[in-house]
Amino acid sequence: MNKFYCDAHNSLPVKYSMNNSTTIFVTYCSAKKNHQSDLMPAVERYQSKRIRQIYSAARSLNIDCYILSGKYGIIGSCDLIPDYDYMLVSEDISECSQKIEKQLKILKIDQIIFFMRPLTEDKNVKPYLETIQLACRKSEISLTVVNLTE
């Protein structure tokens, strides 16, 4: 299993871009997980090539990477999380987006770049997209959606 370099710096948003705004990369969680019982960094808990690639790209650009979890809202890629099984569904969008709004306010985020597989490839992504869109709209945060192709 790959070990990812996580330190205290990775859980804090960094200043990035010419206008000095706080930008973060975000992608959604994965159903496939490492089921070890102890706490582990989110980037190790989720067994997803997509998450690993976005995390690596973010690190190379000195941008923090977060993962959108239906259970926890947005979590830092190095935040320690337990094993769990929860998929965000449309009925939970409002509650989850409110949680994310509070998190974004605390983190003082100005811009999110959200990476996802196209909805035509994975319909389960739709509640995650709608959640981050709603949270960003209500928080007046710039959102850029990037559709990933394999």
PENOR-V21415 format. One record per residue. N is the residue number from 0. RES is the residue in one small letter. BURIAL is 1 if it has 9 or more other C-alpha atoms within 8 Angstrom, else 0. Layout:
n: {N N}
res: {RES RES}
burial: {BURIAL BURIAL}
This chain:
n: {0 1 2 3 4 5 6 7 8 9 10 11 12 13 14 15 16 17 18 19 20 21 22 23 24 25 26 27 28 29 30 31 32 33 34 35 36 37 38 39 40 41 42 43 44 45 46 47 48 49 50 51 52 53 54 55 56 57 58 59 60 61 62 63 64 65 66 67 68 69 70 71 72 73 74 75 76 77 78 79 80 81 82 83 84 85 86 87 88 89 90 91 92 93 94 95 96 97 98 99 100 101 102 103 104 105 106 107 108 109 110 111 112 113 114 115 116 117 118 119 120 121 122 123 124 125 126 127 128 129 130 131 132 133 134 135 136 137 138 139 140 141 142 143 144 145 146 147 148 149}
res: {m n k f y c d a h n s l p v k y s m n n s t t i f v t y c s a k k n h q s d l m p a v e r y q s k r i r q i y s a a r s l n i d c y i l s g k y g i i g s c d l i p d y d y m l v s e d i s e c s q k i e k q l k i l k i d q i i f f m r p l t e d k n v k p y l e t i q l a c r k s e i s l t v v n l t e}
burial: {0 0 0 0 0 0 0 0 0 1 1 0 1 1 1 1 0 0 0 0 1 1 1 1 1 1 1 1 1 0 0 0 1 1 0 0 0 0 1 1 1 1 1 1 1 1 1 0 0 0 1 1 0 1 1 0 0 1 1 0 0 0 1 1 1 1 1 1 1 1 0 0 1 1 1 1 1 1 1 0 1 0 1 0 0 0 0 1 0 0 0 1 1 1 0 1 1 1 1 1 1 0 1 1 1 0 0 0 1 1 1 1 1 1 1 1 1 1 1 0 0 0 0 0 1 0 1 1 0 1 1 1 1 1 1 1 1 0 1 0 1 1 1 0 0 0 0 0 0 0}
